[in-house]
Amino acid sequence: MDYEAFCNDYPDYQNTAAMFDSVRSSEYAQLDKANHVYLDYTGGNLYAKSQIQKHVSLLENNVFGNPHSTNPTSIVSTMYVESTRKTVLDFFNASDDYFCVFTANATQALKIVGESYPFDHRSYFLLLFDNHNSVNGIREYAKRKGADFEYCPVYLEDLRIDEIKLNKKLSAAKYKHNKLFAFPAQSNVSGVKHDLKWIETAHEHGWDVLLDAAAFVPTNTLDLQQVKPDYVSISFYKIFGYPTGVGALLIKKALSKNWISHGLQVVLFRMLP
Ligand SMILES: Cc1ncc(COP(=O)(O)O)c(C=O)c1O
């Protein structure tokens, strides 16, 4: 389709073109310099020029020491970490209900859940078929501690959840305890956005829920007053491109069974102020 035909088919495009063109040339000039069309706003977002400039200026005008100390440079670092933590929690409308543990990426957030969730021979790990491989990896932690695990299929036609099977699996493991259900808010395999109602349904059947929101939050709102998963994994470069190497695990303070496992306590002790 040529440009003229495209504008005929999508007349509203003309109303936004000037704004997009100006943002593209002022903030993302590297695209035209390198002659790129960039569409991956799920896997890794682009950084804007003003972001980089602001960060350079921050580094040039401050001295950041190691946090967890009381010298002036450490205090500045701690202040920035804490205000960032608050901004993240506010962004997801988490209020006072969640901890925010910074991680290297979503994979590390998921690994912390795998390492610290109190799996044992009476517990169960249920996953959707289209989880990211980093969620699949939690299966090995569950297995090592004697827990059972199972995958719930998606329909081959539209790659959406097989609702009958999922309802059955969620209500079947009645006599298990420490049951963890993990699913992606948006699948990186298919791009499908799953209905977040499954969080509440799983809770009603006594499951804890791990919501992998890494691919979802770059282009969707996650409101943690509307839905209340027990763990949420996030990766910031997927949202705003820079810096890489920062993600987060959001942990509901009142976990559905009113416990925080020993492993998780160790993590929180190490990572929170
Ligand atoms: C749904 C989902 N979960 C987890 C990850 C892993 O993210 P990270 O690269 O931050 O470890 C990705 C990465 O593409 C993803 O799309």
The ligand as an SDF file (V2000), in Angstrom:
LIG
                    3D

 16 16  0  0  0  0  0  0  0  0999 V2000
    6.3100  -11.8180   29.0020 C   0  0  0  0  0  0  0  0  0  0  0  0
    7.7890  -11.7070   29.2970 C   0  0  0  0  0  0  0  0  0  0  0  0
    8.2550  -12.1610   30.4710 N   0  0  0  0  0  0  0  0  0  0  0  0
    9.5600  -12.0970   30.7880 C   0  0  0  0  0  0  0  0  0  0  0  0
   10.4840  -11.5690   29.9160 C   0  0  0  0  0  0  0  0  0  0  0  0
   11.9230  -11.5120   30.3240 C   0  0  0  0  0  0  0  0  0  0  0  0
   12.2930  -10.1720   30.4980 O   0  0  0  0  0  0  0  0  0  0  0  0
   13.7790   -9.7270   30.8040 P   0  0  0  0  0  0  0  0  0  0  0  0
   14.4830   -9.6350   29.4920 O   0  0  0  0  0  0  0  0  0  0  0  0
   13.6490   -8.3870   31.4590 O   0  0  0  0  0  0  0  0  0  0  0  0
   14.3890  -10.7340   31.7110 O   0  0  0  0  0  0  0  0  0  0  0  0
   10.0540  -11.1020   28.6590 C   0  0  0  0  0  0  0  0  0  0  0  0
   11.0220  -10.5820   27.6740 C   0  0  0  0  0  0  0  0  0  0  0  0
   10.7450  -10.3990   26.5160 O   0  0  0  0  0  0  0  0  0  0  0  0
    8.6680  -11.1550   28.3480 C   0  0  0  0  0  0  0  0  0  0  0  0
    8.1920  -10.6900   27.1860 O   0  0  0  0  0  0  0  0  0  0  0  0
  1  2  1  0
  2  3  1  0
  2 15  2  0
  3  4  2  0
  4  5  1  0
  5  6  1  0
  5 12  2  0
  6  7  1  0
  7  8  1  0
  8  9  2  0
  8 10  1  0
  8 11  1  0
 12 13  1  0
 12 15  1  0
 13 14  2  0
 15 16  1  0
M  END
$$$$
